[in-house]
Amino acid sequence: MRRRRARLLCSLLLTVVAGAGTAASSASASPASPWSARSFSASAQDAAAATPTPLDRVVPAPASVRPATGSYAIRPDTRVRVSGSDGSARSARRVGDYLARVLRPSTGFALPVTARSGDDGIRLRLTPKAAGVRALGEEGYRLQVTGRAITLTARGSAGLFHGVQTLRQLLPASVERTTRQPGPWRVSGGTITDVPRYAWRGAMLDVSRHFFGVDQVKRYIDQLALYKINKLHLHLSDDQGWRIAIDSWPNLARHGGSTQVGGGPGGYYTKDDYREIVAYAASRELTVVPEIDMPGHTNAALASYAELNCDGVAPPLYTGTEVGFSSLCVPKEVTYDFVDDVIRELAALTPGPYLHIGGDEAHSTSHEDYVAFMDRVQPVVAKYGKTAVGWHQLTGAHPAKGSIAQYWGTDGSEKEVADAAKAGTRLILSPANRAYLDMKYNADTPLGQNWAGYVEAKQSYDWDPGTYIKDAPASSVLGVEAPLWSETLQTSPQIEYMAFPRLPGIAELGWSPASAHDWDDYKVRVAAQGPRWDAMRIAYYHSPQIPWPNG
């Protein structure tokens, strides 16, 4: 089972992490904690900032790099010049303002953002119809660096924003600090032309097992954006907690959201909270994909409304970690009133085109009932203008035209998944023994689980999404996603410890061309991210597989 639990181990881990509390994103763990952030003193890499980072040393690896001699230095008089055609000037300004906010604290420079044209400074250009730019698509960009200017060109705001993330990595790691640093702020000369391999590059955060507040989610969004992740999948409901307010069924959040694993206080997002998350994600070019898991993983809903149970009796709230014991009552019509109301309200809150309906580990639902349920629920999603996404068990039913299946198996051998892909179902790849960020790194990892094995940085990176599902056409792969389940996690430093350094590797699999896939090269590039994570106070795992600076 995907989320099989060792109950004793979980209890011990919860005891360990209890001291960290449920801190907001700005809190850091105790210095003695193995998942606390490392020292934030200036590193040797910052001292050597006079040597600019080569253009091909970033993560994810760019599609094309042409180095040139020379470099550009950001100076006190540097301006951020923004321009856009076809009504895109406002989007260019938004990205320019974002870049200036990132750079001002550490450089100490004013970096005014202006629409005045000029051949110097940092120039951000949105030119949707310009010759040579259309080929970049909505997310690609071109970064040109000369001694006179840095010029970033894109067709869409997402491309411009992704290009800014590359520019950040080309500057010294100390640029991420929130206090003034000495510099210099030099960027290597040359041209990067970059487009993503896959359209879906996602990360899932489970807020059901343990609840994470708005600020904690925003912190994770900022970390995802640095590596060009473009989907935030929020797992909003499960046996242990319901995390989104639904006006037509208020007890879902009020009662179903009142606890979590281990019996803590839980919590839920008001509709305004959720809108705030969605808007913040959009400002970082991420689309929120909400998930309501069903027909299994529904104890929080069943405990909130007795009529959703076949026997009409509400079970108690659940704070353990077992799976597969709950199910909505498939034959009852009230079940579909419930589903329609929840999907209608959630779809209205969600501007993105996707809505995830779960569908995994429905062990208490017969196969016949499971198929009947999915046959009725997928059209409801379509009725409210969304594309249905489900875990790959959906392929054992009747995937609707256009539906997407998210694979979480461990060897890619499931025939029904390949058959569905051949029939047109698109796939998101999240193999548990590669992409699940909650798997332990090794036997000594103080957090996480190991039902899919131990997953170190190399194993997480070293696989090809295009060939992973046996007999599935490569064209069926929509992209990759890195899920993070939260049975053992309660704080932002604990999220970061499990996500880094594995998350950037999954991001690279989603963005970079297959020809760039090389562990020996990647491990050196991701090692150079360590000082940057120090500067950003990211509490990462110091994997022995990666040659971190200064050991």
WOQUI-V784731 format. One record per residue. PSI is psi in degrees with one decimal (none if undefined). Layout:
psi->[PSI,PSI]
This chain:
psi->[145.2,-39.0,40.1,137.0,145.1,100.5,-40.7,-45.0,-43.1,-41.7,-42.2,-41.8,-38.6,-34.1,-41.0,-45.3,-9.8,-35.1,-22.8,-16.5,-161.2,53.7,150.5,174.7,-24.9,-11.5,150.9,154.9,169.6,142.9,-25.1,-12.2,138.5,-13.1,17.2,157.8,151.1,179.7,141.7,14.2,157.2,132.3,168.9,-30.3,-38.4,-38.2,-26.9,22.0,-14.9,-20.9,106.9,153.3,130.5,148.2,-24.5,14.2,18.5,168.4,126.5,158.2,131.4,157.2,-37.7,133.8,129.3,98.0,156.4,164.2,159.3,-177.1,167.7,138.1,125.7,126.9,174.2,-28.4,7.4,138.3,151.5,110.3,124.6,142.9,151.0,146.9,164.3,42.5,13.0,4.7,-37.8,-40.3,-41.1,-40.5,-41.2,-44.1,-39.1,-41.3,-40.0,-47.3,-44.5,-38.3,-34.3,-42.2,-26.4,-46.9,-43.5,-37.0,-30.3,6.5,152.9,-39.9,59.7,142.5,123.2,150.4,0.8,135.1,158.8,160.4,15.2,174.9,-162.2,114.3,119.3,119.0,125.3,112.3,79.4,-30.8,6.5,147.0,134.2,-11.8,-30.7,-34.1,-16.0,-15.5,-170.4,-19.0,-5.3,167.9,163.1,127.5,117.1,128.6,121.7,177.6,-17.9,-33.2,158.9,121.8,119.8,119.8,138.9,164.0,-36.7,166.0,-32.2,-42.4,-42.2,-42.4,-43.1,-37.5,-35.9,-37.3,-38.0,-44.2,-41.2,-43.9,-20.8,-13.4,160.3,149.7,-30.6,-10.2,-19.6,-6.7,159.9,6.4,160.5,134.9,161.4,-20.7,-155.4,165.7,77.7,145.2,131.6,146.0,151.5,-167.5,131.7,127.8,120.2,131.3,151.2,150.1,-43.6,150.1,-26.8,114.2,93.6,165.3,134.7,135.8,121.2,107.8,8.2,-46.5,-45.3,139.3,135.9,129.5,172.8,-45.3,-34.9,-40.4,-40.8,-41.3,-43.6,-39.0,-44.8,-38.0,-37.5,-41.4,-32.5,-26.5,22.5,24.7,136.8,4.3,130.5,107.5,114.5,116.6,96.7,-10.2,145.9,-172.6,-34.4,-11.7,142.9,124.1,13.0,132.2,130.6,113.7,-38.8,-14.4,70.1,-25.4,-17.0,-49.8,-42.9,-42.9,-51.3,-22.8,11.1,5.4,-176.5,-178.1,132.2,-4.3,18.8,-175.9,-15.1,-138.5,171.5,163.5,127.7,169.6,-35.1,-37.4,-47.6,-43.1,-37.9,-42.5,-46.0,-44.5,-40.3,-42.7,-43.5,-35.2,-18.1,16.3,33.9,137.8,128.2,130.2,102.2,144.5,129.0,106.8,129.1,157.7,-15.3,-175.4,41.9,18.2,-35.7,-38.3,-42.4,-36.2,-23.3,-28.7,112.0,-34.2,-14.1,-9.8,143.4,-33.3,1.4,13.8,124.5,129.2,165.9,160.2,151.6,132.7,10.5,-160.2,7.7,163.2,162.9,7.0,-10.1,154.2,137.8,154.9,101.1,-39.8,-20.2,134.4,-29.2,-25.9,-40.0,-24.0,-44.8,-50.2,-44.7,-44.8,-45.6,-47.4,-40.2,-48.2,-39.1,-38.6,-37.6,-27.1,-14.9,107.5,-23.0,162.9,-1.0,146.0,123.2,129.3,14.5,-122.8,5.7,159.9,40.4,59.0,-20.7,6.8,127.4,158.1,-41.8,-43.8,-37.9,-46.9,-44.1,-40.4,-50.3,-33.3,-31.1,-31.5,-39.2,-42.4,-27.4,-42.6,-45.4,-36.3,-33.5,21.3,19.3,157.9,129.2,132.2,138.8,157.2,161.3,-10.3,-19.1,-29.7,-14.4,-5.4,-131.2,87.9,127.1,157.2,126.6,-13.0,157.3,135.4,131.6,115.0,127.9,15.9,-169.0,-4.7,-2.8,20.1,-0.4,115.1,-37.0,-30.1,-46.5,-41.9,-42.2,-38.8,-40.5,-28.9,-0.6,-5.4,129.5,152.6,138.9,129.0,118.7,54.9,130.2,-33.6,12.5,-47.6,-9.0,114.4,-7.6,-0.6,140.3,149.5,-40.6,-177.6,-20.8,-2.4,125.1,-10.5,167.2,-169.3,173.7,19.5,-26.0,10.1,177.8,137.7,96.8,175.7,-41.5,-44.7,-35.9,-32.5,-32.8,67.3,161.2,113.4,-29.8,-21.7,6.4,-41.6,114.1,129.8,3.7,136.9,138.9,-30.3,-14.9,-13.7,113.0,-28.1,-157.2,158.7,143.1,99.6,147.0,102.4,148.6,25.3,-35.7,8.5,135.8,-15.6,163.1,-43.7,-33.2,-37.9,-47.5,-37.8,-37.2,-29.2,-34.6,126.2,11.6,-36.9,-46.5,-31.1,-42.7,-39.6,-39.9,-38.6,-33.0,-30.5,-50.0,152.6,150.8,-30.8,-18.9,-3.3,107.2,111.6,-43.2,-35.7,-44.2,-42.1,-29.7,-40.5,-41.5,-28.4,-37.6,-13.1,-19.4,-52.3,-32.0,-43.1,-35.8,-47.5,-32.1,1.1,42.2,125.8,73.8,162.6,130.8,73.8,131.6,-9.1,-8.9,130.8,74.6,147.3,139.3,28.9,none]
